[in-house]
Amino acid sequence: MICIAACQLKLDVLNSAECRSVATAAILQAIRNGAEIIVLPELCNSGYCFLDMNEVVASAATLDDELMRNWVEIARENKVVIIAGINLYESEKYWNASVIIDEGGLVGWYAKVHLFGDEGKFFTPGDLPPLVVDTSKGRIATMICYDIEFPEWVRLAMLDEAQLLAVPTNWPWMGQIPTTPPMEVVRVQAAASQNKLVIAAADRSGEERGLSWVSASVITNDEGVIQSIATTSAQIIYSSVSLPTDRVISDKNDIRGDRRPALYSRILNQ
Amino acid sequence: MICIAACQLKLDVLNSAECRSVATAAILQAIRNGAEIIVLPELCNSGYCFLDMNEVVASAATLDDELMRNWVEIARENKVVIIAGINLYESEKYWNASVIIDEGGLVGWYAKVHLFGDEGKFFTPGDLPPLVVDTSKGRIATMICYDIEFPEWVRLAMLDEAQLLAVPTNWPWMGQIPTTPPMEVVRVQAAASQNKLVIAAADRSGEERGLSWVSASVITNDEGVIQSIATTSAQIIYSSVSLPTDRVISDKNDIRGDRRPALYSRILNQ
């Protein structure tokens, strides 16, 4: 069993210094409560509702700036894994990114591939598969928010042997039909169940420039069953779960072995 | 709006004549209650828990036998569409099949591709994509039970422009962790939501040779929201829903257009 925390944060696009300190405080709080893997929301160093590119530029982090060095030091000292969504400036571009840090330092970073809403005005879309890496706490995949609505994307993480999928997210409240749990969580549950993956998604709370959030951070087990789910306030949710080591679902069925990829080629059509 | 019925039936693998009459009675009942599209469970002419091949042979239907002629006549007279899971003998093989019948007769049939449990002992696996056909009531796809757990398979139906996915199913109760709704339904909801498809799944009730069923027939709208869900008894559930004509989910996002299939090629790996 491993203790996972998903940090649902109230951030402010007008105050990136505060975003950074709120995110770092949440990591430290989660560690005090025993978390070994800590997931933070999408763009947790900047907020989401940018008005113009200047705001993106002003709040972006780099892979070797103070924020990242701080998180690397925290991960090293406490032997934890941190997965965080950040506004990242790297290779002369701005990315809606997710970083994976373990006690050995930065393990890798991922750029969101399926951009939502206006994100394409500010960020370069990624063109690499979901990041899946070996960490000191297991084989961890990451993708960001809207990415998980593309079941192909979660499949790639499963096929690359991920045990845990960590999803920094900012699920916008856009007048969806209210359901319990929200449909964003239903999609997470199905992704976990269909791929036999543990999934931890860290969402936002509060409001930003008139936009609010679903505020439903969630941790599922590898059968898709909700282990912990947030209410609307800023909070950290925790769950101790077992990470899967195979995709077997019964004595006769294996969800990976039962796939028939030779019949799936049309999925590459637009 | 179109009225869809999903018929949750109590069947008996020891009495295929009764299975046929129960299935036909449900179709007629649904029509009396205003259904225009009627979905029946997997293997509704035979039951599921076969002990040997003799039982499969004894209960199989053909595409031109009395059962099918009867259903074609009912569809013609009442201008309805019937989607039914049947034990089918065709081309000298036995298939776990789904037939789609509209007022013009048999529109097509599909053979289950992802076989579950012992099904491979009795049935030849299909090797064609989900059936997607134009009917008098819209463009309808069908697949069977375990097929829907493979998100690639639902994607193929969406890419082929399905508006409704009709899923004959026998969801076995195998000691899953109990959730509300059951995880089988969660996967249906996510499939509907991620593909902007209406989905109707018809399950079983009762018990057969010691095996019982989830008994959670369900109809969702094209946002994945449950419109009607069965309790455990034999029953017909109904819902009037609008069939989607596009995959647009906001003024900036289209779940088909936002796909990036050039990045999905590894999904064809086993």
HADDOCK unambig.tbl for C-alpha pairs under 7 A between the chains (distance, minus, plus):
assign (segid A and resid 114 and name CA) (segid B and resid 258 and name CA) 6.66 0.50 0.50
assign (segid A and resid 116 and name CA) (segid B and resid 253 and name CA) 6.76 0.50 0.50
assign (segid A and resid 117 and name CA) (segid B and resid 252 and name CA) 5.32 0.50 0.50
assign (segid A and resid 117 and name CA) (segid B and resid 253 and name CA) 6.45 0.50 0.50
assign (segid A and resid 129 and name CA) (segid B and resid 263 and name CA) 6.91 0.50 0.50
assign (segid A and resid 149 and name CA) (segid B and resid 194 and name CA) 5.89 0.50 0.50
assign (segid A and resid 151 and name CA) (segid B and resid 151 and name CA) 6.15 0.50 0.50
assign (segid A and resid 152 and name CA) (segid B and resid 152 and name CA) 6.95 0.50 0.50
assign (segid A and resid 152 and name CA) (segid B and resid 264 and name CA) 6.62 0.50 0.50
assign (segid A and resid 152 and name CA) (segid B and resid 267 and name CA) 6.91 0.50 0.50
assign (segid A and resid 155 and name CA) (segid B and resid 267 and name CA) 6.82 0.50 0.50
assign (segid A and resid 156 and name CA) (segid B and resid 266 and name CA) 6.83 0.50 0.50
assign (segid A and resid 156 and name CA) (segid B and resid 267 and name CA) 6.06 0.50 0.50
assign (segid A and resid 186 and name CA) (segid B and resid 186 and name CA) 6.05 0.50 0.50
assign (segid A and resid 186 and name CA) (segid B and resid 190 and name CA) 6.10 0.50 0.50
assign (segid A and resid 187 and name CA) (segid B and resid 190 and name CA) 4.84 0.50 0.50
assign (segid A and resid 190 and name CA) (segid B and resid 186 and name CA) 6.11 0.50 0.50
assign (segid A and resid 190 and name CA) (segid B and resid 187 and name CA) 4.85 0.50 0.50
assign (segid A and resid 190 and name CA) (segid B and resid 190 and name CA) 6.20 0.50 0.50
assign (segid A and resid 194 and name CA) (segid B and resid 149 and name CA) 5.89 0.50 0.50
assign (segid A and resid 252 and name CA) (segid B and resid 117 and name CA) 5.33 0.50 0.50
assign (segid A and resid 253 and name CA) (segid B and resid 116 and name CA) 6.76 0.50 0.50
assign (segid A and resid 253 and name CA) (segid B and resid 117 and name CA) 6.46 0.50 0.50
assign (segid A and resid 258 and name CA) (segid B and resid 114 and name CA) 6.63 0.50 0.50
assign (segid A and resid 259 and name CA) (segid B and resid 270 and name CA) 6.96 0.50 0.50
assign (segid A and resid 261 and name CA) (segid B and resid 268 and name CA) 4.85 0.50 0.50
assign (segid A and resid 261 and name CA) (segid B and resid 269 and name CA) 6.38 0.50 0.50
assign (segid A and resid 261 and name CA) (segid B and resid 270 and name CA) 6.16 0.50 0.50
assign (segid A and resid 262 and name CA) (segid B and resid 268 and name CA) 6.65 0.50 0.50
assign (segid A and resid 263 and name CA) (segid B and resid 129 and name CA) 6.90 0.50 0.50
assign (segid A and resid 264 and name CA) (segid B and resid 152 and name CA) 6.61 0.50 0.50
assign (segid A and resid 264 and name CA) (segid B and resid 268 and name CA) 6.52 0.50 0.50
assign (segid A and resid 265 and name CA) (segid B and resid 268 and name CA) 6.64 0.50 0.50
assign (segid A and resid 266 and name CA) (segid B and resid 156 and name CA) 6.82 0.50 0.50
assign (segid A and resid 267 and name CA) (segid B and resid 152 and name CA) 6.91 0.50 0.50
assign (segid A and resid 267 and name CA) (segid B and resid 155 and name CA) 6.81 0.50 0.50
assign (segid A and resid 267 and name CA) (segid B and resid 156 and name CA) 6.06 0.50 0.50
assign (segid A and resid 268 and name CA) (segid B and resid 261 and name CA) 4.86 0.50 0.50
assign (segid A and resid 268 and name CA) (segid B and resid 262 and name CA) 6.67 0.50 0.50
assign (segid A and resid 268 and name CA) (segid B and resid 264 and name CA) 6.51 0.50 0.50
assign (segid A and resid 268 and name CA) (segid B and resid 265 and name CA) 6.64 0.50 0.50
assign (segid A and resid 269 and name CA) (segid B and resid 261 and name CA) 6.38 0.50 0.50
assign (segid A and resid 270 and name CA) (segid B and resid 259 and name CA) 6.96 0.50 0.50
assign (segid A and resid 270 and name CA) (segid B and resid 261 and name CA) 6.14 0.50 0.50
